Amino acid sequence: MRKRIGAGLAAVAAGLAGLAGGPTPAQDKGTAPKFLYSHDLAVRPGGKKDFGPSTPRVGVEFFQDDATGASVAISQTGAIAVGPAKAPGAKRDVQWKTGLDLAVRKAGEGEFTQKTQGFGVEVFVDHAADRLLYVCQSGAIAFAPLPKDGSDKGPKFHHGLEPKVRTPDQEEFADAKRVGVEVYSDQANGGTIYVTETGGLAAAPAAAPLPEGQKVKPPTPVYGLILKVRKADEPDFSDKTKKVAIEVFEDPNANTLFYLTEKGSVAVVPKPAKYVEGGKNVLWKAAMNLRARKAGEKEFDKAQKYGVEVFQDNRTGNLVFVSETGSIAVLPAAKR
């Protein structure tokens, strides 16, 4: 059985000592991230070809967090994306680049059919950060580098997975829930997209096509995490603090490492050449409260506030960001 790492369930490092008990200095939510800018974006649902007055919109806020060296984006649904901190350029607008219509099978759904659910994803060039911003109709968001060359090709199915994800109370996988995950080559933007049956979204570098006739290999489970995340109005960790269970897998079909929650939030990073020996713990690093306005909402006064915790995954050095909604994002160690 793969070992699970429970942040807050044991004294794993200075940042987590006493985490399940009374207040500690490590629990301070610290200096608030600096607000940078926001976008109000139209996102077509799956199957819709045209934009119109009734097209749903998603509000996204952007912050810079000096404590973690990260740019953090949060959508109006509390979904998060992270990237290396970067001072925004003079231009703060976005340019629509392309739209993706992605079919995603639920776990146990063997074939794609007309009844298979579809998610609409819009891809924008965020000029302020000089990178791509993916926005799903679910509110999930992801960052990616700008492509060197453009293309008018649509997304191409690469492979599908059905990994199991345990709840915080499950030790074994026997009764664990399966989550449907589809992986597409985003040919227009030179990358790879992971999308889950609940609308979770993550972007990764381009993956080589699978050799003709080669069967899809199942993901390789590496380890599991149980991370505590406080609500925005929750000052200290306690035994009532929400726990988010995350499984970490290697995807041999795309040479990636992906983090997946039982609710279908997903984050993808390059697979490490090796894992740190003895790095079996996570270290609490920081926390923040972020406000996210709904599309069309101009003031922050009534905006929803979300709590976000940041942990260092000591097996890889990656920083794992967890929102109180259960959304996750990962900043690779190599990019910090």
Secondary structure in CASP SS format (residue, H / E / C, confidence):
PFRMAT SS
TARGET T0000
AUTHOR 0000-0000-0000
METHOD secondary structure of the structure
MODEL  1
M C 1.00
R C 1.00
K C 1.00
R E 1.00
I E 1.00
G E 1.00
A E 1.00
G C 1.00
L C 1.00
A E 1.00
A C 1.00
V C 1.00
A C 1.00
A C 1.00
G C 1.00
L C 1.00
A C 1.00
G C 1.00
L C 1.00
A C 1.00
G C 1.00
G C 1.00
P C 1.00
T C 1.00
P H 1.00
A H 1.00
Q H 1.00
D C 1.00
K C 1.00
G C 1.00
T C 1.00
A C 1.00
P C 1.00
K E 1.00
F E 1.00
L E 1.00
Y E 1.00
S E 1.00
H E 1.00
D E 1.00
L E 1.00
A E 1.00
V C 1.00
R C 1.00
P C 1.00
G C 1.00
G C 1.00
K C 1.00
K C 1.00
D C 1.00
F C 1.00
G C 1.00
P C 1.00
S C 1.00
T C 1.00
P C 1.00
R E 1.00
V E 1.00
G E 1.00
V E 1.00
E E 1.00
F E 1.00
F E 1.00
Q E 1.00
D E 1.00
D C 1.00
A C 1.00
T C 1.00
G C 1.00
A E 1.00
S E 1.00
V E 1.00
A E 1.00
I E 1.00
S E 1.00
Q C 1.00
T C 1.00
G C 1.00
A C 1.00
I E 1.00
A E 1.00
V E 1.00
G E 1.00
P E 1.00
A C 1.00
K C 1.00
A C 1.00
P C 1.00
G C 1.00
A C 1.00
K C 1.00
R C 1.00
D C 1.00
V E 1.00
Q E 1.00
W E 1.00
K E 1.00
T E 1.00
G E 1.00
L E 1.00
D E 1.00
L E 1.00
A E 1.00
V E 1.00
R C 1.00
K C 1.00
A C 1.00
G C 1.00
E C 1.00
G C 1.00
E C 1.00
F C 1.00
T C 1.00
Q C 1.00
K C 1.00
T C 1.00
Q E 1.00
G E 1.00
F E 1.00
G E 1.00
V E 1.00
E E 1.00
V E 1.00
F E 1.00
V E 1.00
D E 1.00
H C 1.00
A C 1.00
A C 1.00
D C 1.00
R E 1.00
L E 1.00
L E 1.00
Y E 1.00
V E 1.00
C E 1.00
Q C 1.00
S C 1.00
G C 1.00
A C 1.00
I E 1.00
A E 1.00
F E 1.00
A E 1.00
P C 1.00
L C 1.00
P C 1.00
K C 1.00
D C 1.00
G C 1.00
S C 1.00
D C 1.00
K C 1.00
G C 1.00
P C 1.00
K E 1.00
F E 1.00
H E 1.00
H E 1.00
G E 1.00
L E 1.00
E C 1.00
P C 1.00
K E 1.00
V E 1.00
R C 1.00
T C 1.00
P C 1.00
D C 1.00
Q C 1.00
E C 1.00
E C 1.00
F C 1.00
A C 1.00
D C 1.00
A C 1.00
K E 1.00
R E 1.00
V C 1.00
G C 1.00
V E 1.00
E E 1.00
V E 1.00
Y E 1.00
S E 1.00
D E 1.00
Q C 1.00
A C 1.00
N C 1.00
G C 1.00
G E 1.00
T E 1.00
I E 1.00
Y E 1.00
V E 1.00
T E 1.00
E C 1.00
T C 1.00
G C 1.00
G C 1.00
L E 1.00
A E 1.00
A E 1.00
A E 1.00
P E 1.00
A C 1.00
A C 1.00
A C 1.00
P C 1.00
L C 1.00
P C 1.00
E C 1.00
G C 1.00
Q C 1.00
K C 1.00
V C 1.00
K C 1.00
P C 1.00
P C 1.00
T E 1.00
P E 1.00
V E 1.00
Y E 1.00
G E 1.00
L E 1.00
I E 1.00
L E 1.00
K E 1.00
V E 1.00
R C 1.00
K C 1.00
A C 1.00
D C 1.00
E C 1.00
P C 1.00
D C 1.00
F C 1.00
S C 1.00
D C 1.00
K C 1.00
T C 1.00
K E 1.00
K E 1.00
V E 1.00
A E 1.00
I E 1.00
E E 1.00
V E 1.00
F E 1.00
E E 1.00
D E 1.00
P C 1.00
N C 1.00
A C 1.00
N C 1.00
T E 1.00
L E 1.00
F E 1.00
Y E 1.00
L E 1.00
T E 1.00
E C 1.00
K C 1.00
G C 1.00
S C 1.00
V E 1.00
A E 1.00
V E 1.00
V E 1.00
P E 1.00
K C 1.00
P C 1.00
A C 1.00
K C 1.00
Y C 1.00
V C 1.00
E C 1.00
G C 1.00
G C 1.00
K C 1.00
N C 1.00
V E 1.00
L E 1.00
W E 1.00
K E 1.00
A E 1.00
A E 1.00
M E 1.00
N E 1.00
L E 1.00
R E 1.00
A E 1.00
R C 1.00
K C 1.00
A C 1.00
G C 1.00
E C 1.00
K C 1.00
E C 1.00
F C 1.00
D C 1.00
K C 1.00
A C 1.00
Q E 1.00
K E 1.00
Y E 1.00
G E 1.00
V E 1.00
E E 1.00
V E 1.00
F E 1.00
Q E 1.00
D E 1.00
N C 1.00
R C 1.00
T C 1.00
G C 1.00
N E 1.00
L E 1.00
V E 1.00
F E 1.00
V E 1.00
S E 1.00
E C 1.00
T C 1.00
G C 1.00
S C 1.00
I E 1.00
A E 1.00
V E 1.00
L E 1.00
P C 1.00
A H 1.00
A H 1.00
K H 1.00
R C 1.00
END
